[in-house]
Amino acid sequence: MSRLGTPDNPLYVAVVGSGPSGFYAVDALIKAGVEFRVNMFERLPVPYGLVRSGVAPDHPKLKQAIKVYARLAEAEQFNYIGNVTVGADISVDELRATHHAVILTCGAETDRRLGIPGEDLPGSYTATEFVGWYNGHPDYRDREFDLSHETAVIIGQGNVAADVSRILAKTVDELKHTDIAGHALDVLAESKIRNIYVIGRRGPAQAKFTSKELKEFGVLADCDPVIDADELALNPASEAELENTGNKKIYDLFCGLAGQEPAGRRRCIFTFLKSPREIIGEGRVERLLIEKNTLSGEPFRQSARGSGETFTLDTGIVFRSIGYHGIPMSGVPFDESRGVFSNEQGRVIQDGAVEHGLYTAGWIKRGPTGIIGTNKADSVETVRLLMEDLDSLDTGENRNGVAGCYEILDRRNIRHINFADWKKIDAAEINRGEPAGKPREKYTYVNEMLALLDRA
C-alpha cells in the first residue's frame, strides 16, 4: 500500500468541534500538502462555536472570522456532520476505528466555580449561561434572568466579564440592530438594573481586559464607568509589572475614567482587591459578602490574600466570570486539575504514553487563554505533530472515514446534517433579521432548525 496521505491512500481525519481551533486545524491540513479527507463533528446543527455563540452581539467585526471558516468548508476534502454528539451518538473509539487520526477541538465548556456558600442560590449564574442566552445558544435558550433589581454584580475582570457588564449597561437602541437574540432583547428592554459592579480579586495592574473592551465603557449612551481613584494606588510589585507588560495601557485607561462625574441612568463600577466570600439570601440572592484583599509577593507572582475586613453589598443577581474548565469525554484521558485533555503539545497521552492517532487543539488542549486568533498557531502545532506521525499511524483496512460514520449513525437513527443544510439555516436566519434591521435573527431551538430543513 502507498504511503498514508497520498492519492491512493488518503489520510482520514475526524475533527470534533466546529469552533475556531477546529477550522484552523482544517486549514493546516490543507496547507500540509497531503491527500486527506476530514469529517468535522458538531453536536449542534449550527457551526462556528464561540464565534457564533460567545462573541458579544455588539462586536460584529470579531465574527468576520466566520467568512474564513465558510471558505474552508467549501474545500472538496471537507465534510460537516452536525447535530451529532461525540461521546453519546458516536464514540471516540468509533471515530478512531474509522479514521487514521482524531483531533479533539471541543473547547472548555463549563465555568470555574467560586467555591463559596450560596453559590447555587437562584439569582447566581455563570457568565456562560448569560452569554449563551443573549447569543441564542440552544443550551441556554430557556434560562431566565431576573433583571428587576437595581444592582448586578460580575465577579471577574476579563473580557467575558466586560461583555456581560456592557450588555447589561447598554440601551435597547444600542443593541437592537445587532444579532442579539430577540428573547434576550425583550428582557433587557425591561431591565431595572442601575448599578453594575465589576469586582476583581487583584488590583488594576492585573486586570485582564483588553484596552479596546475597556474604552467602550467610556462611550456608552446611558451608563458611566465609575472608579474610586484611591483604588488605583499600586504597590511596588504592581508598578514593576506595569513596566514590563501591556497592562500599562489598561491602567492608564482606568486612571482616565476615575473621577468622572456620572451623568447617565446607569453606573458600571470597577472595583479591585476584593473577593466574594458568601452569597446570602432566603431562597434567592439578596446580598454578597465581600472581603477586601491585599497583594503580596514578587512581580508576576503576587497573590491576593484576604485582609479579614468584610462588608456586604445588596444585590439581586450575581454572575461569575473567573475562567473556564473543560469537561471529560469518554475514551479520552483527562487532566482534572487543568480542565484539559492530557496531552503534550497536542498529542494526547495516557499515563505518560502517547495515544497514537489521538490529538487535541484549542482550549481543551491548553486551557482557556488567548483570543480567537490564538487558536490558529495552536492548531498548526497539533497538525504539524500529526504530519510527523504519519508513518506510525494505524492504517487498518477498516479506515473508511465518512462511510463508516454514516453507517453507525444511520443504524442508531441519529439525524445528521451537512454543510448545505447549515447554509439553509443561515439564509433563513438572515431573512428573519431583515425586517428589524438586524444581520440575522437566530433560531434558538434545535427542533426549529430541523423543522426548517424538513420544510425546505
LINVEN-V818372 format. One record per pair of residues at least 4 apart in sequence whose C-alpha atoms are under 8 Angstrom apart, sorted by the first residue. I is the first residue (numbers start at 1). J is the second residue. If there is no record, write none. Layout:
i=I j=J
i=I j=J
//
This chain:
i=1 j=9
i=2 j=6
i=2 j=8
i=2 j=9
i=3 j=9
i=3 j=391
i=4 j=9
i=4 j=10
i=4 j=11
i=4 j=390
i=4 j=391
i=4 j=395
i=5 j=9
i=5 j=10
i=5 j=11
i=5 j=34
i=5 j=35
i=5 j=36
i=5 j=390
i=6 j=10
i=6 j=11
i=6 j=34
i=6 j=35
i=6 j=36
i=7 j=35
i=9 j=35
i=10 j=34
i=10 j=35
i=10 j=36
i=10 j=37
i=11 j=34
i=11 j=35
i=11 j=36
i=11 j=37
i=11 j=99
i=11 j=100
i=11 j=101
i=12 j=36
i=12 j=37
i=12 j=38
i=12 j=98
i=12 j=99
i=12 j=100
i=12 j=101
i=12 j=399
i=12 j=400
i=12 j=401
i=13 j=36
i=13 j=37
i=13 j=38
i=13 j=39
i=13 j=99
i=13 j=100
i=13 j=101
i=13 j=102
i=13 j=103
i=13 j=401
i=14 j=38
i=14 j=39
i=14 j=40
i=14 j=41
i=14 j=95
i=14 j=99
i=14 j=101
i=14 j=102
i=14 j=103
i=14 j=401
i=15 j=22
i=15 j=38
i=15 j=39
i=15 j=40
i=15 j=41
i=15 j=102
i=15 j=103
i=15 j=104
i=15 j=105
i=16 j=22
i=16 j=40
i=16 j=41
i=16 j=42
i=16 j=86
i=16 j=102
i=16 j=103
i=16 j=104
i=16 j=105
i=16 j=106
i=17 j=22
i=17 j=40
i=17 j=41
i=17 j=42
i=17 j=43
i=17 j=49
i=17 j=104
i=17 j=105
i=17 j=106
i=17 j=107
i=18 j=22
i=18 j=23
i=18 j=40
i=18 j=41
i=18 j=42
i=18 j=47
i=18 j=48
i=18 j=49
i=18 j=105
i=18 j=106
i=19 j=23
i=19 j=47
i=19 j=48
i=19 j=49
i=19 j=50
i=19 j=51
i=19 j=105
i=19 j=106
i=20 j=24
i=20 j=48
i=20 j=49
i=20 j=50
i=20 j=51
i=20 j=69
i=20 j=362
i=20 j=372
i=20 j=373
i=20 j=375
i=20 j=376
i=21 j=25
i=21 j=105
i=21 j=361
i=21 j=362
i=21 j=375
i=21 j=376
i=21 j=378
i=21 j=379
i=22 j=26
i=22 j=40
i=22 j=104
i=22 j=105
i=22 j=361
i=22 j=362
i=22 j=379
i=23 j=27
i=23 j=69
i=23 j=72
i=24 j=28
i=24 j=375
i=24 j=376
i=24 j=379
i=24 j=380
i=25 j=29
i=25 j=361
i=25 j=376
i=25 j=379
i=25 j=380
i=25 j=382
i=25 j=383
i=26 j=30
i=26 j=38
i=26 j=72
i=26 j=78
i=27 j=31
i=27 j=72
i=28 j=32
i=28 j=379
i=28 j=380
i=28 j=383
i=29 j=33
i=29 j=34
i=29 j=36
i=29 j=383
i=30 j=34
i=32 j=387
i=36 j=77
i=37 j=77
i=37 j=78
i=37 j=79
i=37 j=401
i=38 j=77
i=38 j=78
i=38 j=79
i=38 j=401
i=39 j=78
i=39 j=79
i=39 j=80
i=39 j=81
i=39 j=401
i=39 j=402
i=40 j=78
i=40 j=79
i=40 j=80
i=40 j=81
i=40 j=82
i=41 j=80
i=41 j=81
i=41 j=82
i=41 j=84
i=41 j=85
i=41 j=86
i=42 j=46
i=42 j=47
i=42 j=80
i=42 j=81
i=42 j=82
i=42 j=83
i=42 j=84
i=42 j=85
i=42 j=86
i=43 j=82
i=43 j=83
i=43 j=84
i=43 j=85
i=43 j=86
i=44 j=82
i=44 j=83
i=44 j=84
i=44 j=85
i=44 j=446
i=45 j=82
i=45 j=83
i=45 j=416
i=45 j=417
i=45 j=422
i=45 j=446
i=45 j=449
i=45 j=450
i=46 j=82
i=46 j=83
i=46 j=422
i=47 j=52
i=47 j=82
i=47 j=422
i=48 j=52
i=48 j=66
i=48 j=69
i=49 j=53
i=49 j=54
i=50 j=54
i=50 j=55
i=51 j=55
i=51 j=62
i=51 j=63
i=51 j=65
i=51 j=66
i=51 j=372
i=52 j=63
i=52 j=135
i=53 j=131
i=53 j=132
i=53 j=135
i=53 j=136
i=53 j=137
i=54 j=131
i=54 j=132
i=54 j=135
i=55 j=59
i=55 j=62
i=55 j=63
i=56 j=60
i=56 j=131
i=56 j=135
i=56 j=163
i=57 j=135
i=57 j=175
i=57 j=178
i=57 j=179
i=57 j=180
i=58 j=175
i=58 j=178
i=58 j=179
i=59 j=63
i=60 j=64
i=60 j=178
i=64 j=68
i=65 j=69
i=66 j=70
i=67 j=71
i=68 j=72
i=69 j=73
i=70 j=74
i=71 j=75
i=72 j=78
i=73 j=78
i=73 j=79
i=73 j=80
i=73 j=419
i=74 j=78
i=79 j=418
i=79 j=419
i=80 j=417
i=80 j=418
i=80 j=419
i=81 j=416
i=81 j=417
i=81 j=418
i=81 j=419
i=82 j=416
i=82 j=417
i=82 j=418
i=82 j=419
i=83 j=415
i=83 j=416
i=83 j=417
i=84 j=89
i=84 j=90
i=84 j=414
i=84 j=415
i=84 j=416
i=85 j=89
i=85 j=90
i=86 j=90
i=86 j=91
i=86 j=92
i=87 j=91
i=87 j=92
i=87 j=329
i=87 j=330
i=89 j=409
i=89 j=412
i=89 j=414
i=90 j=94
i=90 j=95
i=90 j=408
i=90 j=409
i=91 j=95
i=91 j=330
i=91 j=331
i=92 j=96
i=92 j=330
i=92 j=331
i=92 j=332
i=93 j=97
i=93 j=331
i=94 j=98
i=95 j=99
i=95 j=102
i=95 j=405
i=96 j=100
i=96 j=101
i=96 j=102
i=96 j=357
i=96 j=358
i=97 j=398
i=97 j=399
i=98 j=398
i=98 j=399
i=98 j=400
i=98 j=401
i=98 j=402
i=98 j=404
i=98 j=405
i=99 j=399
i=99 j=400
i=99 j=401
i=100 j=357
i=100 j=393
i=100 j=394
i=100 j=395
i=100 j=399
i=101 j=357
i=101 j=358
i=101 j=359
i=101 j=386
i=101 j=393
i=102 j=357
i=102 j=358
i=102 j=359
i=103 j=358
i=103 j=359
i=103 j=360
i=103 j=361
i=104 j=358
i=104 j=359
i=104 j=360
i=104 j=361
i=104 j=364
i=105 j=360
i=105 j=361
i=105 j=362
i=105 j=363
i=105 j=364
i=105 j=365
i=106 j=362
i=106 j=363
i=106 j=364
i=107 j=326
i=107 j=362
i=107 j=363
i=107 j=364
i=108 j=324
i=108 j=325
i=108 j=326
i=108 j=327
i=108 j=339
i=108 j=340
i=108 j=363
i=108 j=364
i=108 j=367
i=108 j=368
i=109 j=324
i=109 j=325
i=109 j=326
i=109 j=327
i=110 j=128
i=110 j=324
i=110 j=325
i=110 j=326
i=110 j=327
i=111 j=126
i=111 j=127
i=111 j=128
i=111 j=321
i=111 j=322
i=111 j=323
i=111 j=324
i=111 j=325
i=112 j=321
i=112 j=322
i=112 j=323
i=112 j=324
i=112 j=325
i=113 j=320
i=113 j=322
i=114 j=119
i=114 j=320
i=114 j=322
i=115 j=119
i=116 j=276
i=116 j=277
i=116 j=278
i=116 j=279
i=117 j=277
i=117 j=278
i=117 j=279
i=117 j=280
i=118 j=278
i=118 j=279
i=118 j=280
i=118 j=281
i=118 j=285
i=119 j=124
i=119 j=278
i=119 j=279
i=120 j=124
i=120 j=125
i=121 j=279
i=121 j=281
i=121 j=283
i=121 j=284
i=121 j=285
i=122 j=283
i=122 j=284
i=122 j=285
i=123 j=145
i=123 j=146
i=123 j=284
i=123 j=285
i=123 j=316
i=123 j=317
i=123 j=318
i=124 j=285
i=124 j=317
i=124 j=318
i=124 j=319
i=124 j=320
i=125 j=129
i=125 j=130
i=125 j=317
i=125 j=318
i=125 j=319
i=125 j=320
i=126 j=130
i=126 j=319
i=126 j=320
i=126 j=321
i=127 j=131
i=127 j=160
i=127 j=161
i=127 j=164
i=127 j=319
i=127 j=320
i=127 j=321
i=128 j=132
i=128 j=321
i=129 j=133
i=129 j=140
i=129 j=143
i=130 j=134
i=130 j=140
i=130 j=164
i=131 j=135
i=131 j=164
i=132 j=136
i=132 j=137
i=132 j=138
i=132 j=139
i=132 j=140
i=132 j=141
i=133 j=137
i=133 j=140
i=133 j=141
i=133 j=142
i=133 j=143
i=133 j=181
i=133 j=184
i=134 j=180
i=134 j=181
i=134 j=183
i=134 j=184
i=134 j=185
i=135 j=179
i=135 j=180
i=135 j=181
i=136 j=140
i=136 j=141
i=136 j=180
i=136 j=181
i=136 j=442
i=136 j=443
i=136 j=444
i=137 j=141
i=137 j=444
i=138 j=444
i=138 j=445
i=138 j=446
i=141 j=444
i=141 j=445
i=146 j=317
i=147 j=187
i=147 j=188
i=147 j=190
i=147 j=191
i=147 j=192
i=147 j=193
i=147 j=317
i=148 j=190
i=148 j=191
i=148 j=192
i=148 j=193
i=149 j=192
i=149 j=193
i=149 j=315
i=149 j=316
i=149 j=317
i=150 j=192
i=150 j=193
i=150 j=194
i=150 j=195
i=150 j=315
i=150 j=316
i=151 j=193
i=151 j=194
i=151 j=195
i=151 j=196
i=151 j=197
i=151 j=314
i=151 j=315
i=151 j=316
i=151 j=317
i=152 j=193
i=152 j=195
i=152 j=196
i=152 j=197
i=152 j=315
i=152 j=316
i=152 j=317
i=152 j=318
i=153 j=196
i=153 j=197
i=153 j=198
i=153 j=199
i=153 j=315
i=153 j=317
i=153 j=318
i=153 j=319
i=154 j=161
i=154 j=164
i=154 j=165
i=154 j=196
i=154 j=197
i=154 j=198
i=154 j=199
i=154 j=318
i=154 j=319
i=154 j=320
i=154 j=321
i=155 j=161
i=155 j=198
i=155 j=199
i=155 j=200
i=155 j=276
i=155 j=318
i=155 j=319
i=155 j=320
i=155 j=321
i=155 j=322
i=156 j=161
i=156 j=198
i=156 j=199
i=156 j=200
i=156 j=201
i=156 j=320
i=156 j=321
i=156 j=322
i=157 j=161
i=157 j=162
i=157 j=198
i=157 j=199
i=157 j=200
i=157 j=207
i=157 j=208
i=157 j=209
i=157 j=321
i=157 j=322
i=158 j=162
i=158 j=207
i=158 j=208
i=158 j=209
i=158 j=210
i=158 j=321
i=158 j=322
i=159 j=163
i=159 j=208
i=159 j=209
i=159 j=210
i=159 j=213
i=160 j=164
i=160 j=321
i=161 j=165
i=161 j=198
i=161 j=321
i=162 j=166
i=162 j=209
i=162 j=213
i=162 j=214
i=163 j=167
i=164 j=168
i=165 j=169
i=165 j=196
i=165 j=198
i=165 j=268
i=166 j=170
i=166 j=217
i=168 j=188
i=168 j=193
i=168 j=196
i=169 j=196
i=169 j=220
i=169 j=222
i=169 j=223
i=169 j=266
i=169 j=267
i=169 j=268
i=170 j=174
i=170 j=175
i=170 j=220
i=170 j=221
i=170 j=222
i=170 j=223
i=171 j=175
i=171 j=189
i=171 j=221
i=171 j=222
i=172 j=176
i=172 j=185
i=172 j=188
i=172 j=189
i=173 j=177
i=174 j=221
i=175 j=180
i=175 j=185
i=176 j=180
i=176 j=185
i=176 j=436
i=176 j=438
i=177 j=436
i=177 j=437
i=177 j=438
i=177 j=439
i=178 j=438
i=178 j=439
i=178 j=440
i=179 j=433
i=179 j=438
i=179 j=439
i=179 j=440
i=179 j=441
i=179 j=442
i=180 j=184
i=180 j=185
i=180 j=441
i=181 j=185
i=181 j=441
i=181 j=442
i=182 j=186
i=182 j=441
i=183 j=187
i=184 j=188
i=185 j=189
i=186 j=190
i=187 j=191
i=193 j=266
i=194 j=265
i=194 j=266
i=194 j=267
i=195 j=266
i=195 j=267
i=195 j=268
i=195 j=269
i=196 j=266
i=196 j=267
i=196 j=268
i=196 j=269
i=197 j=268
i=197 j=269
i=197 j=270
i=197 j=271
i=198 j=268
i=198 j=269
i=198 j=270
i=198 j=271
i=199 j=270
i=199 j=271
i=199 j=272
i=199 j=273
i=199 j=274
i=199 j=275
i=200 j=207
i=200 j=271
i=200 j=272
i=200 j=273
i=200 j=274
i=200 j=275
i=201 j=272
i=201 j=273
i=201 j=274
i=201 j=275
i=201 j=293
i=201 j=304
i=202 j=206
i=202 j=207
i=202 j=272
i=202 j=273
i=202 j=274
i=202 j=293
i=202 j=294
i=202 j=295
i=202 j=303
i=202 j=304
i=203 j=207
i=203 j=231
i=203 j=232
i=203 j=234
i=203 j=272
i=203 j=273
i=203 j=295
i=204 j=231
i=204 j=232
i=204 j=251
i=204 j=254
i=204 j=272
i=205 j=234
i=205 j=238
i=205 j=239
i=205 j=241
i=205 j=242
i=205 j=247
i=205 j=248
i=205 j=250
i=205 j=251
i=206 j=238
i=206 j=247
i=207 j=247
i=207 j=250
i=209 j=213
i=209 j=214
i=209 j=250
i=210 j=214
i=210 j=250
i=211 j=215
i=211 j=249
i=211 j=250
i=211 j=253
i=212 j=216
i=213 j=217
i=214 j=218
i=214 j=250
i=214 j=253
i=215 j=219
i=215 j=253
i=216 j=220
i=217 j=223
i=217 j=224
i=217 j=225
i=218 j=224
i=218 j=225
i=218 j=257
i=220 j=224
i=221 j=264
i=222 j=263
i=222 j=264
i=222 j=265
i=222 j=266
i=223 j=262
i=223 j=263
i=223 j=264
i=223 j=265
i=223 j=266
i=223 j=267
i=223 j=268
i=224 j=262
i=224 j=263
i=224 j=264
i=224 j=266
i=224 j=267
i=224 j=268
i=225 j=257
i=225 j=260
i=225 j=262
i=225 j=267
i=225 j=268
i=225 j=269
i=225 j=270
i=226 j=257
i=226 j=258
i=226 j=259
i=226 j=260
i=226 j=262
i=226 j=267
i=226 j=268
i=226 j=269
i=226 j=270
i=227 j=231
i=227 j=254
i=227 j=257
i=227 j=258
i=227 j=259
i=227 j=269
i=227 j=270
i=227 j=271
i=228 j=232
i=228 j=258
i=228 j=259
i=228 j=271
i=229 j=233
i=229 j=255
i=229 j=258
i=229 j=259
i=231 j=271
i=231 j=272
i=232 j=254
i=232 j=255
i=234 j=238
i=234 j=239
i=235 j=239
i=236 j=240
i=237 j=241
i=237 j=297
i=237 j=298
i=237 j=299
i=237 j=300
i=237 j=302
i=238 j=242
i=238 j=299
i=239 j=243
i=240 j=244
i=240 j=299
i=241 j=245
i=241 j=299
i=241 j=300
i=242 j=246
i=242 j=247
i=242 j=248
i=243 j=248
i=246 j=250
i=247 j=251
i=248 j=252
i=249 j=253
i=250 j=254
i=251 j=255
i=252 j=256
i=253 j=257
i=254 j=258
i=262 j=267
i=273 j=292
i=273 j=293
i=273 j=294
i=273 j=295
i=273 j=304
i=274 j=290
i=274 j=291
i=274 j=292
i=274 j=293
i=275 j=290
i=275 j=291
i=275 j=292
i=275 j=293
i=275 j=306
i=276 j=288
i=276 j=289
i=276 j=290
i=276 j=291
i=277 j=288
i=277 j=289
i=277 j=290
i=277 j=291
i=278 j=288
i=278 j=289
i=278 j=290
i=279 j=285
i=279 j=286
i=279 j=287
i=279 j=288
i=279 j=289
i=280 j=284
i=280 j=285
i=280 j=286
i=280 j=287
i=280 j=288
i=280 j=289
i=281 j=285
i=281 j=286
i=281 j=287
i=282 j=286
i=284 j=316
i=285 j=315
i=285 j=316
i=285 j=317
i=285 j=318
i=286 j=314
i=286 j=315
i=286 j=316
i=286 j=317
i=287 j=312
i=287 j=313
i=287 j=314
i=287 j=315
i=287 j=316
i=288 j=312
i=288 j=313
i=288 j=314
i=288 j=315
i=289 j=310
i=289 j=311
i=289 j=312
i=289 j=313
i=290 j=310
i=290 j=311
i=290 j=312
i=290 j=313
i=291 j=306
i=291 j=307
i=291 j=308
i=291 j=309
i=291 j=310
i=291 j=311
i=292 j=306
i=292 j=307
i=292 j=308
i=292 j=309
i=292 j=310
i=293 j=304
i=293 j=305
i=293 j=306
i=293 j=307
i=294 j=304
i=294 j=305
i=294 j=306
i=294 j=307
i=295 j=302
i=295 j=303
i=295 j=304
i=295 j=305
i=296 j=302
i=296 j=303
i=296 j=304
i=296 j=305
i=297 j=301
i=297 j=302
i=297 j=303
i=298 j=302
i=323 j=368
i=324 j=367
i=324 j=368
i=325 j=338
i=325 j=339
i=325 j=340
i=325 j=367
i=325 j=368
i=326 j=339
i=326 j=340
i=326 j=341
i=326 j=363
i=326 j=364
i=326 j=367
i=327 j=339
i=327 j=340
i=328 j=332
i=328 j=333
i=328 j=334
i=328 j=340
i=328 j=341
i=329 j=334
i=332 j=341
i=332 j=348
i=333 j=341
i=333 j=342
i=333 j=348
i=333 j=349
i=333 j=350
i=334 j=339
i=334 j=340
i=334 j=341
i=334 j=342
i=335 j=339
i=335 j=340
i=335 j=341
i=335 j=342
i=336 j=340
i=338 j=367
i=339 j=364
i=339 j=367
i=340 j=363
i=340 j=364
i=340 j=365
i=340 j=366
i=340 j=367
i=341 j=348
i=341 j=360
i=341 j=364
i=341 j=365
i=342 j=348
i=342 j=349
i=342 j=350
i=342 j=365
i=343 j=347
i=343 j=348
i=343 j=349
i=343 j=359
i=343 j=360
i=343 j=365
i=344 j=348
i=344 j=349
i=345 j=365
i=345 j=381
i=345 j=382
i=346 j=359
i=346 j=360
i=346 j=361
i=346 j=365
i=346 j=381
i=346 j=382
i=346 j=385
i=347 j=354
i=347 j=355
i=347 j=356
i=347 j=358
i=347 j=359
i=347 j=360
i=347 j=382
i=347 j=385
i=348 j=354
i=348 j=355
i=348 j=356
i=348 j=358
i=348 j=359
i=348 j=360
i=349 j=353
i=349 j=354
i=349 j=355
i=350 j=354
i=350 j=355
i=356 j=392
i=356 j=393
i=357 j=386
i=357 j=393
i=357 j=394
i=359 j=382
i=359 j=386
i=360 j=364
i=360 j=365
i=360 j=382
i=361 j=365
i=361 j=366
i=361 j=375
i=361 j=378
i=361 j=379
i=361 j=382
i=362 j=366
i=362 j=367
i=362 j=375
i=362 j=378
i=362 j=379
i=363 j=367
i=363 j=368
i=363 j=369
i=364 j=368
i=370 j=374
i=370 j=375
i=371 j=375
i=372 j=376
i=373 j=377
i=374 j=378
i=375 j=379
i=376 j=380
i=377 j=381
i=378 j=382
i=379 j=383
i=380 j=384
i=381 j=385
i=382 j=386
i=383 j=387
i=384 j=388
i=385 j=389
i=386 j=390
i=389 j=393
i=395 j=399
i=399 j=404
i=400 j=404
i=401 j=405
i=402 j=406
i=403 j=407
i=404 j=408
i=405 j=409
i=406 j=410
i=407 j=411
i=408 j=412
i=409 j=413
i=409 j=414
i=409 j=415
i=409 j=416
i=410 j=414
i=410 j=415
i=417 j=421
i=417 j=422
i=418 j=422
i=419 j=423
i=420 j=424
i=421 j=425
i=421 j=453
i=422 j=426
i=423 j=427
i=424 j=428
i=424 j=453
i=424 j=456
i=425 j=429
i=425 j=449
i=425 j=452
i=425 j=453
i=426 j=430
i=427 j=431
i=428 j=432
i=429 j=433
i=429 j=440
i=429 j=441
i=429 j=442
i=429 j=443
i=430 j=434
i=430 j=439
i=430 j=440
i=430 j=441
i=431 j=435
i=431 j=440
i=431 j=441
i=432 j=440
i=432 j=441
i=432 j=442
i=433 j=437
i=433 j=438
i=433 j=439
i=433 j=440
i=433 j=441
i=434 j=438
i=434 j=439
i=434 j=440
i=443 j=448
i=443 j=449
i=444 j=448
i=445 j=449
i=446 j=450
i=447 j=451
i=448 j=452
i=449 j=453
i=450 j=454
i=451 j=455
i=452 j=456
//
